[in-house]
Amino acid sequence: MAGSLRAEIRSYEAENKTKVKGPIWPHMRCICCPMSFLGCSRAKKSTTAEKQ
């Protein structure tokens, strides 16, 4: 699950030519955050909410 979240973030960033940043630390990209490795629900939500 954790590896797939990082892969999902990378593909989302490549598709939309943007950088996914978290709401708590807006200066940090979600791909660099250690929580994305553990499976962050906020990162997951930010990549899926804009796709719909």
C-alpha angles and dihedrals in degrees: 000000000000095000091047091054092056090047089050091051091049093050092046091051091048094048096048098031090230138112120244110226128183125246095230098049104022092178092062124075114231091233089062095046116099090223091068087063091053094046110268114205092205092057090048091050094049093054096045100039094063094045094065 
